[in-house]
Structures are given as structure tokens and as C-alpha cells.
């Protein structure tokens, strides 16, 4: 559990904004939605870096659709399993808990598969 | 397991550099060293963002020493347990697997304690 001393309402608000904490495996959705659940855990207004938690539950990128991102993406599977496919000669990656991959900007990729029966939790850093 | 097709030596080198992958819990040190083990998993030459794996094994920041960093640090405990202390009115944070905290730049903090008998694996994003 994470605790933080609060001295008063105004102080509390400032600290909550500047100093967020939590658990990447907490508060998973009770039932899977139509789309993946994406939550921003941290971001930097100046350089645009973003850290996200993504929860998949059998979700995959539609066939023939690709992510083509302006930023590098370092992504790790915290829980569950997933397969990432790439639009080049590279083989698919099967990621299990703790596995990460650093996907360069504009490297076209898609999520080909995630475990159908449980939540797959990703941690993604767009930098 | 992570696999990637290689078409030749020159191709392989380029891809290895641009496209690193692994597991944050793999290749832990056989015996703990004098200092924490710090490994850069990804970095961006342009904006200086860095993603590190840190392995502690009973290590702590020396008493009365503080980290005072120019960058924000989003840090998560992947395995193990740790306590982070702050140089202000904020209470210590006891972090267990999956717990994260976003430490603003120049927020003075130290690692007060990590589990003495096992590896505590951190994932840190300096952004």
C-alpha cells in the first residue's frame, strides 16, 4: 500500500497532481470493454513523453492496420501474454510477464493477439 | 522467449541496436554487488530520456544523502520491496511489486531500505 501524508485540502491537491502513485495491477476493469483500456500514468508537457498502462483482454489491432508512431515506444508486458507483429521481415514477438521491447519510431507494428481469458497489462513509455 | 529473424551480419547489428528486447527479471546477478546494479534499457539521444533497470539487494542510499535530480523519475518496483524517503513533510513510501511513484524533478529522495534477502528489481524512467 502506498501512503502519503496530507496536511490540508490545498496541499493535498497540489501533491496529488505532482506526485502520483499507484499499482499497475490494481483497479483492473471488472469486465473487458470493446477496446483496450488506456490510462496515462505520467506525462511531460515539455518533451511530450508519456507513460501509459494499457489493459488488453483478447484485444488485437484490426488486421492490416498498423501503428506508425512518431515516437519510440518501450513496452513491457507486466501480466498476461501478447504477440506483436511487425510490417517488415522481423518475426513476431511473443511477450510474457517481464518481457519488453523497444520499438523505434515509425516501425509499423500491431498487436496480433493477447490472452483471451485474462487481462494482459502493458506498461508503455512513448519517448 | 523473444525471437527476431536475422538476415545477415550487417542487418543484425543495425537491428540489435535499434530494437532491443529482453526480460526485466532475467539475468539477475548471481551474488549482490557492493552497489546497486544499474542497466540502461533504452535512451533517447535527443531529449535525454532514459529507461533503466535497477537491481537492489539490501542496498540503501547512505543516510543523509539525497537524490536531487534534474529530471522527473517515474519508478516502479517489479519484484521485491523497497522504502523511499523524501526530504519534506511527505511520509515514506513502502513499494511492493507493481507499485509505482512519479517523483518530480528536484524532489529530494533516498532509498531508505530494500529487502535484504532477495533482489528488488526497479524499473525507472527518467524523463
Interface residues (C-beta under 8 A of the other chain):
Chain A: X1 X2 X3 X4 X5 X7 X15 X18 X19 X20 X21 X22 X23 X24 X25 X26 X41 X42 X44 X47 X49 X51 X72 X74 X76 X78 X89 X90 X91 X93 X94 X95 X98 X99 X100 X101 X102 X103 X104 X107 X123 X125 X127
Chain B: X1 X2 X3 X4 X5 X7 X15 X18 X19 X20 X21 X22 X23 X24 X25 X26 X41 X42 X44 X47 X49 X51 X72 X74 X76 X78 X89 X90 X91 X93 X94 X95 X97 X98 X99 X100 X101 X102 X103 X104 X107 X123 X125 X127
